[in-house]
Amino acid sequence: MKVSTSKTPFNTLFLDRDGVINVRNFDGYITRPSEFIFCKHAMEGIQLLASLFDRIIVVTNQQCIAKNIISESNLNDIHRYMTDSLAAKGIKIDAIYVAENLKDAPNDRRKPSPAMGLEAKEQFSTIDFTNSWMVGDTDSDILFGMNLGMHTAAVKSNERLTQTPTLLVTDLVELYNRI
Ligand SMILES: [Mg+2]
């Protein structure tokens, strides 16, 4: 694959999961690896973007855990499938942060709270939010990125956005081509 060398290097790529990496289930949750379908151009896009970033971190809201719809072990199986599939293409995901709590629970870690970003900064002290990107498909993703001072990109979906991201793109390959 031809990778451009003329682009600016960035610090950290934060990716939402559902609707960005995998096709979102609008009627419910992804409950097993067989339901995890990569979005069109997601793998190719992440592979391209990986050349521009020091690290890639997934930040995902999964209140299906608190609702007891799936177990942590189910979720780990899904994430192992995701990271193994990406690793087969030479793509490394450095960390996955999951907000398992219910919406509006005490100590809510769900996006748009910056909690998972701050946890990532604890783990990776060289994270520089001002030179990082958050990519998502909902207002809460964009607000999460804005709350941490990041550039933001929204992948177009059926969900209407009220926030204005830095970039609005069809998929992750388009994001690579435009940043
Ligand atoms: Mg999403």
Backbone and ligand atoms as CSV (ligand in chain L), in Angstrom:
chain,resi,resn,atom,element,x,y,z
A,1,MET,N,N,0.843,-1.196,0.000
A,1,MET,CA,C,0.000,0.000,0.000
A,1,MET,C,C,0.879,1.247,0.000
A,2,LYS,N,N,0.533,2.201,-0.823
A,2,LYS,CA,C,1.317,3.428,-0.904
A,2,LYS,C,C,0.914,4.351,0.246
A,3,VAL,N,N,1.888,4.733,1.031
A,3,VAL,CA,C,1.613,5.621,2.160
A,3,VAL,C,C,2.337,6.939,1.916
A,4,SER,N,N,1.585,8.017,1.981
A,4,SER,CA,C,2.165,9.335,1.755
A,4,SER,C,C,3.138,9.675,2.874
A,5,THR,N,N,4.234,10.320,2.544
A,5,THR,CA,C,5.190,10.718,3.578
A,5,THR,C,C,5.146,12.222,3.806
A,6,SER,N,N,4.250,12.893,3.102
A,6,SER,CA,C,4.236,14.352,3.189
A,6,SER,C,C,3.257,14.862,4.248
A,7,LYS,N,N,2.630,13.951,4.979
A,7,LYS,CA,C,1.634,14.393,5.953
A,7,LYS,C,C,2.277,14.678,7.307
A,8,THR,N,N,1.615,15.539,8.071
A,8,THR,CA,C,2.072,15.882,9.414
A,8,THR,C,C,1.879,14.695,10.339
A,9,PRO,N,N,2.874,14.353,11.148
A,9,PRO,CA,C,2.619,13.288,12.124
A,9,PRO,C,C,1.756,13.806,13.280
A,10,PHE,N,N,0.922,12.934,13.767
A,10,PHE,CA,C,0.069,13.285,14.903
A,10,PHE,C,C,0.422,12.411,16.093
A,11,ASN,N,N,-0.157,12.728,17.225
A,11,ASN,CA,C,0.164,12.022,18.466
A,11,ASN,C,C,-0.677,10.760,18.654
A,12,THR,N,N,-1.943,10.918,19.004
A,12,THR,CA,C,-2.769,9.746,19.309
A,12,THR,C,C,-4.074,9.794,18.522
A,13,LEU,N,N,-4.427,8.646,17.972
A,13,LEU,CA,C,-5.709,8.500,17.289
A,13,LEU,C,C,-6.659,7.790,18.249
A,14,PHE,N,N,-7.690,8.511,18.682
A,14,PHE,CA,C,-8.735,7.920,19.509
A,14,PHE,C,C,-9.894,7.535,18.588
A,15,LEU,N,N,-10.300,6.284,18.676
A,15,LEU,CA,C,-11.391,5.794,17.834
A,15,LEU,C,C,-12.553,5.308,18.685
A,16,ASP,N,N,-13.739,5.789,18.370
A,16,ASP,CA,C,-14.951,5.167,18.871
A,16,ASP,C,C,-15.047,3.790,18.203
A,17,ARG,N,N,-15.811,2.870,18.780
A,17,ARG,CA,C,-15.890,1.531,18.185
A,17,ARG,C,C,-17.108,1.410,17.258
A,18,ASP,N,N,-18.305,1.340,17.853
A,18,ASP,CA,C,-19.521,1.079,17.058
A,18,ASP,C,C,-19.821,2.236,16.102
A,19,GLY,N,N,-19.894,1.935,14.830
A,19,GLY,CA,C,-20.180,2.970,13.836
A,19,GLY,C,C,-18.929,3.566,13.220
A,20,VAL,N,N,-17.769,3.205,13.786
A,20,VAL,CA,C,-16.494,3.701,13.241
A,20,VAL,C,C,-15.626,2.523,12.813
A,21,ILE,N,N,-15.422,1.586,13.739
A,21,ILE,CA,C,-14.635,0.388,13.407
A,21,ILE,C,C,-15.578,-0.699,12.886
A,22,ASN,N,N,-16.658,-0.909,13.608
A,22,ASN,CA,C,-17.626,-1.949,13.206
A,22,ASN,C,C,-18.997,-1.340,12.940
A,23,VAL,N,N,-19.762,-2.042,12.153
A,23,VAL,CA,C,-21.118,-1.609,11.809
A,23,VAL,C,C,-21.961,-1.612,13.084
A,24,ARG,N,N,-22.612,-0.483,13.318
A,24,ARG,CA,C,-23.406,-0.317,14.529
A,24,ARG,C,C,-24.693,-1.133,14.449
A,25,ASN,N,N,-25.106,-1.686,15.575
A,25,ASN,CA,C,-26.405,-2.354,15.666
A,25,ASN,C,C,-27.386,-1.342,16.260
A,26,PHE,N,N,-28.184,-0.714,15.405
A,26,PHE,CA,C,-29.070,0.351,15.869
A,26,PHE,C,C,-30.176,-0.178,16.790
A,27,ASP,N,N,-30.433,-1.485,16.746
A,27,ASP,CA,C,-31.504,-2.057,17.572
A,27,ASP,C,C,-31.004,-2.631,18.889
A,28,GLY,N,N,-29.690,-2.598,19.090
A,28,GLY,CA,C,-29.185,-3.212,20.312
A,28,GLY,C,C,-27.677,-3.140,20.381
A,29,TYR,N,N,-27.078,-4.210,20.853
A,29,TYR,CA,C,-25.643,-4.220,21.082
A,29,TYR,C,C,-24.981,-5.339,20.288
A,30,ILE,N,N,-23.679,-5.207,20.139
A,30,ILE,CA,C,-22.884,-6.308,19.588
A,30,ILE,C,C,-22.628,-7.255,20.764
A,31,THR,N,N,-23.104,-8.482,20.661
A,31,THR,CA,C,-23.027,-9.389,21.817
A,31,THR,C,C,-22.064,-10.559,21.616
A,32,ARG,N,N,-21.579,-10.741,20.395
A,32,ARG,CA,C,-20.626,-11.837,20.152
A,32,ARG,C,C,-19.780,-11.503,18.922
A,33,PRO,N,N,-18.596,-12.137,18.827
A,33,PRO,CA,C,-17.699,-11.813,17.708
A,33,PRO,C,C,-18.365,-11.948,16.337
A,34,SER,N,N,-19.277,-12.905,16.179
A,34,SER,CA,C,-19.902,-13.099,14.859
A,34,SER,C,C,-20.773,-11.905,14.455
A,35,GLU,N,N,-21.133,-11.074,15.429
A,35,GLU,CA,C,-21.935,-9.873,15.103
A,35,GLU,C,C,-21.053,-8.651,14.833
A,36,PHE,N,N,-19.753,-8.842,15.002
A,36,PHE,CA,C,-18.827,-7.724,14.824
A,36,PHE,C,C,-18.386,-7.694,13.362
A,37,ILE,N,N,-18.971,-6.777,12.599
A,37,ILE,CA,C,-18.685,-6.660,11.167
A,37,ILE,C,C,-17.915,-5.353,10.959
A,38,PHE,N,N,-16.728,-5.455,10.413
A,38,PHE,CA,C,-15.953,-4.230,10.184
A,38,PHE,C,C,-16.674,-3.318,9.200
A,39,CYS,N,N,-16.649,-2.004,9.472
A,39,CYS,CA,C,-17.218,-1.018,8.557
A,39,CYS,C,C,-16.416,-1.034,7.251
A,40,LYS,N,N,-17.099,-0.626,6.196
A,40,LYS,CA,C,-16.452,-0.518,4.902
A,40,LYS,C,C,-15.235,0.412,5.017
A,41,HIS,N,N,-14.113,-0.037,4.501
A,41,HIS,CA,C,-12.868,0.732,4.483
A,41,HIS,C,C,-12.267,0.992,5.870
A,42,ALA,N,N,-12.852,0.400,6.934
A,42,ALA,CA,C,-12.311,0.689,8.279
A,42,ALA,C,C,-10.898,0.138,8.436
A,43,MET,N,N,-10.699,-1.129,8.074
A,43,MET,CA,C,-9.362,-1.715,8.249
A,43,MET,C,C,-8.325,-0.975,7.416
A,44,GLU,N,N,-8.672,-0.721,6.153
A,44,GLU,CA,C,-7.755,-0.018,5.259
A,44,GLU,C,C,-7.460,1.382,5.817
A,45,GLY,N,N,-8.517,2.038,6.303
A,45,GLY,CA,C,-8.361,3.390,6.852
A,45,GLY,C,C,-7.486,3.403,8.086
A,46,ILE,N,N,-7.710,2.448,8.977
A,46,ILE,CA,C,-6.900,2.409,10.206
A,46,ILE,C,C,-5.444,2.102,9.853
A,47,GLN,N,N,-5.268,1.227,8.877
A,47,GLN,CA,C,-3.906,0.886,8.439
A,47,GLN,C,C,-3.176,2.133,7.920
A,48,LEU,N,N,-3.867,2.931,7.121
A,48,LEU,CA,C,-3.278,4.168,6.605
A,48,LEU,C,C,-3.021,5.158,7.740
A,49,LEU,N,N,-4.031,5.343,8.590
A,49,LEU,CA,C,-3.911,6.314,9.681
A,49,LEU,C,C,-2.798,5.931,10.651
A,50,ALA,N,N,-2.585,4.625,10.830
A,50,ALA,CA,C,-1.548,4.160,11.764
A,50,ALA,C,C,-0.180,4.728,11.402
A,51,SER,N,N,0.030,5.015,10.121
A,51,SER,CA,C,1.326,5.549,9.695
A,51,SER,C,C,1.522,6.997,10.143
A,52,LEU,N,N,0.445,7.647,10.554
A,52,LEU,CA,C,0.519,9.066,10.930
A,52,LEU,C,C,0.520,9.288,12.439
A,53,PHE,N,N,0.196,8.245,13.203
A,53,PHE,CA,C,0.004,8.420,14.651
A,53,PHE,C,C,0.983,7.576,15.457
A,54,ASP,N,N,1.338,8.068,16.649
A,54,ASP,CA,C,2.208,7.311,17.554
A,54,ASP,C,C,1.472,6.118,18.153
A,55,ARG,N,N,0.175,6.264,18.345
A,55,ARG,CA,C,-0.585,5.170,18.952
A,55,ARG,C,C,-2.064,5.291,18.585
A,56,ILE,N,N,-2.755,4.166,18.738
A,56,ILE,CA,C,-4.192,4.120,18.465
A,56,ILE,C,C,-4.897,3.572,19.704
A,57,ILE,N,N,-5.905,4.295,20.152
A,57,ILE,CA,C,-6.645,3.910,21.356
A,57,ILE,C,C,-8.141,3.894,21.038
A,58,VAL,N,N,-8.808,2.825,21.441
A,58,VAL,CA,C,-10.261,2.721,21.253
A,58,VAL,C,C,-10.949,3.157,22.545
A,59,VAL,N,N,-11.945,4.019,22.426
A,59,VAL,CA,C,-12.739,4.460,23.582
A,59,VAL,C,C,-14.207,4.180,23.262
A,60,THR,N,N,-14.823,3.309,24.062
A,60,THR,CA,C,-16.163,2.862,23.710
A,60,THR,C,C,-17.108,2.837,24.911
A,61,ASN,N,N,-18.308,3.335,24.717
A,61,ASN,CA,C,-19.368,3.253,25.737
A,61,ASN,C,C,-20.097,1.929,25.550
A,62,GLN,N,N,-20.129,1.103,26.577
A,62,GLN,CA,C,-20.816,-0.195,26.470
A,62,GLN,C,C,-21.642,-0.430,27.732
A,63,GLN,N,N,-22.768,0.286,27.837
A,63,GLN,CA,C,-23.572,0.084,29.046
A,63,GLN,C,C,-24.296,-1.266,29.028
A,64,CYS,N,N,-24.143,-2.008,27.927
A,64,CYS,CA,C,-24.677,-3.378,27.874
A,64,CYS,C,C,-24.081,-4.243,28.983
A,65,ILE,N,N,-22.891,-3.871,29.473
A,65,ILE,CA,C,-22.292,-4.619,30.592
A,65,ILE,C,C,-23.098,-4.346,31.870
A,66,ALA,N,N,-23.320,-3.066,32.171
A,66,ALA,CA,C,-24.077,-2.722,33.385
A,66,ALA,C,C,-25.511,-3.233,33.309
A,67,LYS,N,N,-26.028,-3.336,32.084
A,67,LYS,CA,C,-27.400,-3.846,31.908
A,67,LYS,C,C,-27.442,-5.375,31.939
A,68,ASN,N,N,-26.282,-6.003,32.090
A,68,ASN,CA,C,-26.183,-7.478,32.094
A,68,ASN,C,C,-26.675,-8.115,30.802
A,69,ILE,N,N,-26.534,-7.386,29.699
A,69,ILE,CA,C,-26.883,-7.964,28.393
A,69,ILE,C,C,-25.729,-8.847,27.921
A,70,ILE,N,N,-24.517,-8.408,28.186
A,70,ILE,CA,C,-23.368,-9.286,27.921
A,70,ILE,C,C,-22.424,-9.212,29.118
A,71,SER,N,N,-21.565,-10.222,29.232
A,71,SER,CA,C,-20.599,-10.262,30.336
A,71,SER,C,C,-19.294,-9.601,29.888
A,72,GLU,N,N,-18.439,-9.307,30.852
A,72,GLU,CA,C,-17.111,-8.765,30.524
A,72,GLU,C,C,-16.340,-9.746,29.667
A,73,SER,N,N,-16.549,-11.034,29.946
A,73,SER,CA,C,-15.844,-12.062,29.184
A,73,SER,C,C,-16.307,-12.059,27.725
A,74,ASN,N,N,-17.629,-11.889,27.486
A,74,ASN,CA,C,-18.150,-11.748,26.112
A,74,ASN,C,C,-17.491,-10.550,25.430
A,75,LEU,N,N,-17.429,-9.445,26.176
A,75,LEU,CA,C,-16.863,-8.222,25.594
A,75,LEU,C,C,-15.383,-8.428,25.254
A,76,ASN,N,N,-14.672,-9.112,26.136
A,76,ASN,CA,C,-13.253,-9.393,25.862
A,76,ASN,C,C,-13.105,-10.253,24.617
A,77,ASP,N,N,-14.016,-11.221,24.432
A,77,ASP,CA,C,-13.974,-12.073,23.230
A,77,ASP,C,C,-14.164,-11.223,21.976
A,78,ILE,N,N,-15.108,-10.284,22.042
A,78,ILE,CA,C,-15.376,-9.402,20.896
A,78,ILE,C,C,-14.131,-8.557,20.599
A,79,HIS,N,N,-13.531,-8.028,21.651
A,79,HIS,CA,C,-12.370,-7.154,21.447
A,79,HIS,C,C,-11.145,-7.945,21.001
A,80,ARG,N,N,-11.047,-9.202,21.439
A,80,ARG,CA,C,-9.946,-10.044,20.970
A,80,ARG,C,C,-10.119,-10.318,19.473
A,81,TYR,N,N,-11.352,-10.566,19.072
A,81,TYR,CA,C,-11.624,-10.770,17.642
A,81,TYR,C,C,-11.228,-9.518,16.852
A,82,MET,N,N,-11.604,-8.352,17.389
A,82,MET,CA,C,-11.287,-7.088,16.707
A,82,MET,C,C,-9.772,-6.893,16.605
A,83,THR,N,N,-9.067,-7.038,17.717
A,83,THR,CA,C,-7.622,-6.760,17.693
A,83,THR,C,C,-6.862,-7.832,16.902
A,84,ASP,N,N,-7.324,-9.090,16.966
A,84,ASP,CA,C,-6.673,-10.141,16.169
A,84,ASP,C,C,-6.859,-9.873,14.675
A,85,SER,N,N,-8.066,-9.446,14.293
A,85,SER,CA,C,-8.337,-9.164,12.880
A,85,SER,C,C,-7.461,-8.017,12.393
A,86,LEU,N,N,-7.297,-6.993,13.235
A,86,LEU,CA,C,-6.467,-5.847,12.862
A,86,LEU,C,C,-4.991,-6.243,12.866
A,87,ALA,N,N,-4.589,-7.046,13.845
A,87,ALA,CA,C,-3.186,-7.470,13.928
A,87,ALA,C,C,-2.792,-8.276,12.698
A,88,ALA,N,N,-3.758,-9.019,12.149
A,88,ALA,CA,C,-3.480,-9.802,10.935
A,88,ALA,C,C,-3.117,-8.899,9.761
A,89,LYS,N,N,-3.514,-7.635,9.847
A,89,LYS,CA,C,-3.163,-6.638,8.819
A,89,LYS,C,C,-1.988,-5.767,9.281
A,90,GLY,N,N,-1.356,-6.168,10.373
A,90,GLY,CA,C,-0.211,-5.413,10.874
A,90,GLY,C,C,-0.585,-4.182,11.678
A,91,ILE,N,N,-1.842,-4.089,12.125
A,91,ILE,CA,C,-2.304,-2.904,12.852
A,91,ILE,C,C,-2.359,-3.203,14.347
A,92,LYS,N,N,-1.695,-2.344,15.121
A,92,LYS,CA,C,-1.675,-2.520,16.570
A,92,LYS,C,C,-2.620,-1.520,17.234
A,93,ILE,N,N,-3.501,-2.035,18.067
A,93,ILE,CA,C,-4.319,-1.167,18.924
A,93,ILE,C,C,-3.621,-1.125,20.277
A,94,ASP,N,N,-3.231,0.070,20.721
A,94,ASP,CA,C,-2.429,0.181,21.935
A,94,ASP,C,C,-3.224,-0.025,23.207
A,95,ALA,N,N,-4.494,0.375,23.188
A,95,ALA,CA,C,-5.321,0.206,24.388
A,95,ALA,C,C,-6.786,0.352,24.010
A,96,ILE,N,N,-7.625,-0.289,24.816
A,96,ILE,CA,C,-9.081,-0.161,24.653
A,96,ILE,C,C,-9.642,0.248,26.011
A,97,TYR,N,N,-10.345,1.352,26.038
A,97,TYR,CA,C,-11.022,1.789,27.263
A,97,TYR,C,C,-12.516,1.621,27.059
A,98,VAL,N,N,-13.162,1.018,28.046
A,98,VAL,CA,C,-14.591,0.743,27.957
A,98,VAL,C,C,-15.303,1.420,29.129
A,99,ALA,N,N,-16.328,2.212,28.841
A,99,ALA,CA,C,-17.199,2.742,29.902
A,99,ALA,C,C,-18.364,1.773,30.010
A,100,GLU,N,N,-18.360,1.009,31.097
A,100,GLU,CA,C,-19.347,-0.062,31.255
A,100,GLU,C,C,-20.569,0.397,32.044
A,101,ASN,N,N,-20.461,1.585,32.629
A,101,ASN,CA,C,-21.535,2.025,33.529
A,101,ASN,C,C,-22.787,2.453,32.779
A,102,LEU,N,N,-23.893,2.489,33.536
A,102,LEU,CA,C,-25.149,2.984,32.971
A,102,LEU,C,C,-25.036,4.481,32.750
A,103,LYS,N,N,-25.817,4.946,31.785
A,103,LYS,CA,C,-25.929,6.382,31.537
A,103,LYS,C,C,-26.316,7.089,32.840
A,104,ASP,N,N,-25.630,8.180,33.146
A,104,ASP,CA,C,-25.928,9.004,34.321
A,104,ASP,C,C,-25.675,8.306,35.656
A,105,ALA,N,N,-24.933,7.212,35.650
A,105,ALA,CA,C,-24.551,6.577,36.915
A,105,ALA,C,C,-23.589,7.503,37.651
A,106,PRO,N,N,-23.442,7.317,38.990
A,106,PRO,CA,C,-22.428,8.112,39.694
A,106,PRO,C,C,-21.056,7.800,39.093
A,107,ASN,N,N,-20.176,8.779,39.084
A,107,ASN,CA,C,-18.848,8.612,38.474
A,107,ASN,C,C,-18.940,8.127,37.026
A,108,ASP,N,N,-19.841,8.733,36.290
A,108,ASP,CA,C,-20.087,8.361,34.893
A,108,ASP,C,C,-18.812,8.527,34.057
A,109,ARG,N,N,-18.325,7.419,33.481
A,109,ARG,CA,C,-17.119,7.466,32.633
A,109,ARG,C,C,-17.469,7.535,31.166
A,110,ARG,N,N,-18.758,7.504,30.855
A,110,ARG,CA,C,-19.155,7.464,29.439
A,110,ARG,C,C,-18.792,8.772,28.736
A,111,LYS,N,N,-18.396,8.633,27.454
A,111,LYS,CA,C,-18.284,9.840,26.642
A,111,LYS,C,C,-19.644,10.517,26.647
A,112,PRO,N,N,-19.792,11.820,26.729
A,112,PRO,CA,C,-18.754,12.840,26.505
A,112,PRO,C,C,-17.852,13.159,27.695
A,113,SER,N,N,-18.032,12.488,28.852
A,113,SER,CA,C,-17.077,12.720,29.940
A,113,SER,C,C,-15.664,12.448,29.420
A,114,PRO,N,N,-14.694,13.280,29.819
A,114,PRO,CA,C,-13.316,13.046,29.342
A,114,PRO,C,C,-12.612,11.903,30.081
A,115,ALA,N,N,-13.331,11.214,30.989
A,115,ALA,CA,C,-12.692,10.232,31.892
A,115,ALA,C,C,-11.768,9.252,31.172
A,116,MET,N,N,-12.255,8.622,30.097
A,116,MET,CA,C,-11.424,7.596,29.447
A,116,MET,C,C,-10.184,8.199,28.796
A,117,GLY,N,N,-10.284,9.439,28.341
A,117,GLY,CA,C,-9.114,10.119,27.774
A,117,GLY,C,C,-8.075,10.408,28.853
A,118,LEU,N,N,-8.554,10.816,30.019
A,118,LEU,CA,C,-7.646,11.115,31.129
A,118,LEU,C,C,-6.992,9.837,31.646
A,119,GLU,N,N,-7.750,8.734,31.634
A,119,GLU,CA,C,-7.176,7.436,32.017
A,119,GLU,C,C,-6.068,7.040,31.024
A,120,ALA,N,N,-6.321,7.311,29.743
A,120,ALA,CA,C,-5.311,6.991,28.721
A,120,ALA,C,C,-4.045,7.814,28.959
A,121,LYS,N,N,-4.223,9.065,29.313
A,121,LYS,CA,C,-3.073,9.951,29.578
A,121,LYS,C,C,-2.275,9.460,30.789
A,122,GLU,N,N,-2.985,8.858,31.768
A,122,GLU,CA,C,-2.294,8.257,32.928
A,122,GLU,C,C,-1.415,7.093,32.466
A,123,GLN,N,N,-1.960,6.308,31.535
A,123,GLN,CA,C,-1.232,5.117,31.053
A,123,GLN,C,C,-0.114,5.494,30.075
A,124,PHE,N,N,-0.399,6.479,29.226
A,124,PHE,CA,C,0.578,6.906,28.203
A,124,PHE,C,C,0.861,8.390,28.441
A,125,SER,N,N,1.916,8.677,29.204
A,125,SER,CA,C,2.134,10.066,29.641
A,125,SER,C,C,2.461,10.994,28.481
A,126,THR,N,N,2.905,10.429,27.338
A,126,THR,CA,C,3.278,11.290,26.212
A,126,THR,C,C,2.081,11.657,25.329
A,127,ILE,N,N,0.881,11.280,25.738
A,127,ILE,CA,C,-0.291,11.716,24.965
A,127,ILE,C,C,-0.371,13.236,24.979
A,128,ASP,N,N,-0.517,13.801,23.791
A,128,ASP,CA,C,-0.679,15.253,23.632
A,128,ASP,C,C,-2.022,15.456,22.931
A,129,PHE,N,N,-3.026,15.814,23.730
A,129,PHE,CA,C,-4.379,15.918,23.158
A,129,PHE,C,C,-4.461,16.956,22.043
A,130,THR,N,N,-3.671,18.031,22.168
A,130,THR,CA,C,-3.786,19.107,21.174
A,130,THR,C,C,-3.312,18.663,19.787
A,131,ASN,N,N,-2.550,17.572,19.749
A,131,ASN,CA,C,-2.075,17.055,18.459
A,131,ASN,C,C,-2.680,15.672,18.177
A,132,SER,N,N,-3.864,15.444,18.742
A,132,SER,CA,C,-4.534,14.148,18.604
A,132,SER,C,C,-5.897,14.330,17.961
A,133,TRP,N,N,-6.444,13.202,17.491
A,133,TRP,CA,C,-7.764,13.215,16.869
A,133,TRP,C,C,-8.687,12.241,17.566
A,134,MET,N,N,-9.952,12.642,17.709
A,134,MET,CA,C,-11.007,11.739,18.154
A,134,MET,C,C,-11.962,11.536,16.983
A,135,VAL,N,N,-12.215,10.274,16.650
A,135,VAL,CA,C,-13.113,9.950,15.543
A,135,VAL,C,C,-14.313,9.180,16.084
A,136,GLY,N,N,-15.510,9.672,15.798
A,136,GLY,CA,C,-16.719,9.006,16.266
A,136,GLY,C,C,-17.870,9.211,15.319
A,137,ASP,N,N,-19.042,8.774,15.756
A,137,ASP,CA,C,-20.229,8.945,14.900
A,137,ASP,C,C,-21.382,9.614,15.632
A,138,THR,N,N,-21.146,10.070,16.860
A,138,THR,CA,C,-22.230,10.712,17.619
A,138,THR,C,C,-21.732,11.998,18.278
A,139,ASP,N,N,-22.692,12.781,18.743
A,139,ASP,CA,C,-22.349,14.011,19.466
A,139,ASP,C,C,-21.450,13.732,20.664
A,140,SER,N,N,-21.718,12.630,21.377
A,140,SER,CA,C,-20.925,12.378,22.589
A,140,SER,C,C,-19.455,12.142,22.250
A,141,ASP,N,N,-19.187,11.549,21.088
A,141,ASP,CA,C,-17.790,11.360,20.663
A,141,ASP,C,C,-17.135,12.703,20.369
A,142,ILE,N,N,-17.868,13.533,19.651
A,142,ILE,CA,C,-17.306,14.832,19.267
A,142,ILE,C,C,-17.076,15.691,20.513
A,143,LEU,N,N,-18.038,15.665,21.432
A,143,LEU,CA,C,-17.888,16.435,22.670
A,143,LEU,C,C,-16.726,15.905,23.517
A,144,PHE,N,N,-16.566,14.588,23.545
A,144,PHE,CA,C,-15.434,13.971,24.259
A,144,PHE,C,C,-14.123,14.547,23.714
A,145,GLY,N,N,-13.994,14.556,22.395
A,145,GLY,CA,C,-12.779,15.095,21.785
A,145,GLY,C,C,-12.605,16.575,22.088
A,146,MET,N,N,-13.697,17.324,21.981
A,146,MET,CA,C,-13.627,18.768,22.251
A,146,MET,C,C,-13.257,19.025,23.714
A,147,ASN,N,N,-13.838,18.236,24.623
A,147,ASN,CA,C,-13.567,18.411,26.060
A,147,ASN,C,C,-12.094,18.235,26.386
A,148,LEU,N,N,-11.396,17.452,25.554
A,148,LEU,CA,C,-9.978,17.182,25.789
A,148,LEU,C,C,-9.079,18.020,24.874
A,149,GLY,N,N,-9.673,18.894,24.085
A,149,GLY,CA,C,-8.883,19.784,23.228
A,149,GLY,C,C,-8.335,19.129,21.970
A,150,MET,N,N,-9.009,18.047,21.523
A,150,MET,CA,C,-8.532,17.329,20.334
A,150,MET,C,C,-9.183,17.867,19.060
A,151,HIS,N,N,-8.583,17.531,17.914
A,151,HIS,CA,C,-9.269,17.646,16.641
A,151,HIS,C,C,-10.326,16.544,16.626
A,152,THR,N,N,-11.419,16.790,15.933
A,152,THR,CA,C,-12.484,15.777,15.926
A,152,THR,C,C,-12.933,15.481,14.496
A,153,ALA,N,N,-13.294,14.226,14.284
A,153,ALA,CA,C,-13.864,13.843,12.993
A,153,ALA,C,C,-15.092,12.988,13.252
A,154,ALA,N,N,-16.133,13.243,12.467
A,154,ALA,CA,C,-17.341,12.423,12.558
A,154,ALA,C,C,-17.474,11.617,11.280
A,155,VAL,N,N,-17.756,10.316,11.465
A,155,VAL,CA,C,-18.085,9.454,10.340
A,155,VAL,C,C,-19.589,9.562,10.149
A,156,LYS,N,N,-19.983,9.885,8.917
A,156,LYS,CA,C,-21.403,10.111,8.636
A,156,LYS,C,C,-22.222,8.854,8.915
A,157,SER,N,N,-23.383,9.048,9.567
A,157,SER,CA,C,-24.288,7.924,9.815
A,157,SER,C,C,-25.708,8.454,9.776
A,158,ASN,N,N,-26.663,7.607,10.148
A,158,ASN,CA,C,-28.062,8.049,10.188
A,158,ASN,C,C,-28.329,8.959,11.370
A,159,GLU,N,N,-27.396,8.943,12.320
A,159,GLU,CA,C,-27.594,9.745,13.522
A,159,GLU,C,C,-27.313,11.213,13.229
A,160,ARG,N,N,-28.225,12.080,13.635
A,160,ARG,CA,C,-28.037,13.501,13.366
A,160,ARG,C,C,-27.106,14.104,14.413
A,161,LEU,N,N,-26.134,14.878,13.948
A,161,LEU,CA,C,-25.196,15.543,14.849
A,161,LEU,C,C,-25.639,16.969,15.084
A,162,THR,N,N,-25.505,17.426,16.316
A,162,THR,CA,C,-25.710,18.851,16.569
A,162,THR,C,C,-24.358,19.542,16.763
A,163,GLN,N,N,-23.345,18.739,17.095
A,163,GLN,CA,C,-21.993,19.287,17.247
A,163,GLN,C,C,-21.328,19.398,15.881
A,164,THR,N,N,-20.369,20.311,15.797
A,164,THR,CA,C,-19.637,20.485,14.532
A,164,THR,C,C,-18.211,19.974,14.685
A,165,PRO,N,N,-17.920,18.817,14.085
A,165,PRO,CA,C,-16.558,18.293,14.176
A,165,PRO,C,C,-15.608,19.075,13.272
A,166,THR,N,N,-14.318,18.891,13.481
A,166,THR,CA,C,-13.326,19.509,12.601
A,166,THR,C,C,-13.548,19.025,11.171
A,167,LEU,N,N,-13.799,17.725,11.016
A,167,LEU,CA,C,-14.048,17.133,9.697
A,167,LEU,C,C,-15.234,16.187,9.758
A,168,LEU,N,N,-16.000,16.152,8.684
A,168,LEU,CA,C,-17.089,15.185,8.538
A,168,LEU,C,C,-16.704,14.299,7.356
A,169,VAL,N,N,-16.624,12.990,7.573
A,169,VAL,CA,C,-16.121,12.093,6.527
A,169,VAL,C,C,-17.051,10.897,6.335
A,170,THR,N,N,-16.912,10.244,5.197
A,170,THR,CA,C,-17.699,9.051,4.912
A,170,THR,C,C,-17.088,7.816,5.561
A,171,ASP,N,N,-15.767,7.763,5.583
A,171,ASP,CA,C,-15.093,6.604,6.182
A,171,ASP,C,C,-13.666,6.992,6.558
A,172,LEU,N,N,-12.939,6.030,7.109
A,172,LEU,CA,C,-11.606,6.329,7.640
A,172,LEU,C,C,-10.559,6.532,6.548
A,173,VAL,N,N,-10.797,5.995,5.363
A,173,VAL,CA,C,-9.862,6.278,4.260
A,173,VAL,C,C,-9.983,7.745,3.868
A,174,GLU,N,N,-11.223,8.244,3.829
A,174,GLU,CA,C,-11.409,9.671,3.521
A,174,GLU,C,C,-10.747,10.523,4.598
A,175,LEU,N,N,-10.853,10.100,5.845
A,175,LEU,CA,C,-10.196,10.864,6.920
A,175,LEU,C,C,-8.689,10.924,6.662
A,176,TYR,N,N,-8.101,9.788,6.347
A,176,TYR,CA,C,-6.657,9.764,6.054
A,176,TYR,C,C,-6.318,10.723,4.923
A,177,ASN,N,N,-7.148,10.729,3.896
A,177,ASN,CA,C,-6.863,11.587,2.743
A,177,ASN,C,C,-7.007,13.071,3.055
A,178,ARG,N,N,-7.781,13.393,4.104
A,178,ARG,CA,C,-8.061,14.810,4.368
A,178,ARG,C,C,-7.290,15.415,5.527
A,179,ILE,N,N,-6.670,14.586,6.364
A,179,ILE,CA,C,-5.942,15.207,7.486
A,179,ILE,C,C,-4.482,15.458,7.121
L,1,MG,MG,MG,-20.394,5.039,17.847
